[in-house]
Amino acid sequence: MMHVKHVLVLGGTTEARRLAERLAGEPRVRVTTSLAGRVAAPRLPPGDVRVGGFGGPDGLALWVREHRVDAVIDATHPFAATMSRNAVLAAAQAHVPLLALRRPGWVAQDGDRWHSVASLAEAAELLPALGERVFLTTGRMGLAAFAGAGLDAMWFLVRSVDAPELPHPRRMEVLLDRGPFSLEGERELILRHRLDVLVTKDSGGDATAPKLTAARQAGIPVVVVRRPPVPEGVPVAATPDEAGEWVRGLYTSG
């Protein structure tokens, strides 16, 4: 009887969904994608889907054991550092292999005026010296960093999938939208709102990269929050295809 490998994908990214689509065609693989539940209407991947937290690394390890998971793939957002740490601890507890699926980060090009920072708080400190009308594309989580009185004179265009909650910048307009975004659309936003500085996380990928090109063409500075490193010792795949090959190796090697 053919043994089917149960793969748990910690998802929420485009790459996670593409990996689930790829694994859905593998007869020797059963895939379950776990979504955090922070987006109200997520795009659901093929295969089994669960929504919500696990209750820390112990809860994740228990779920892995109870559901006979053979491998875990951390395909969460590059900035989901807590979940990535939990995955390392849980995989070790449950004695299953772990892979991180991370799309490569963005690389500055000629003409870019990038300012690299380690956190949203550091980005907020830098803003007053760079501009007055901010295109804030860091998502709805973490807006508190830009809610300080020192930024009350600044205006923010906040783009996110779901509506932000308090605390958030005092003067702001919310644009509810989901990528991918076009270069033409990003140029139009910068012109229409007279934006003079962009703040983004180094999420990587093509879906939201046009804003970087639009900022370069408009000559405006970009504050880029560096992504946390993948936990030490965890193998990394850069694409869903690479991750799929890793999964195939699980059952071809025994």
Secondary structure, 3 states (H helix, E strand, C coil): CCCCEEEEEECCCHHHHHHHHHHCCCCCEEEEEEECCCCCCCCCCCCEEEECCCCHHHHHHHHHHHCCCCEEEECCCCCCHHHHHHHHHHHHHHCCCEEEECCCCCCCCCCCCEEEECCHHHHHHHHHHCCCEEEECCCCCCHHHHCCHHHCCCEEEEEECCCCCCCCCCCEEEEECCCCCCHHHHHHHHHHCCCCEEEEECCCCCCCCHHHHHHHHHCCCEEEECCCCCCCCCCEECCHHHHHHHHHHHHHCC
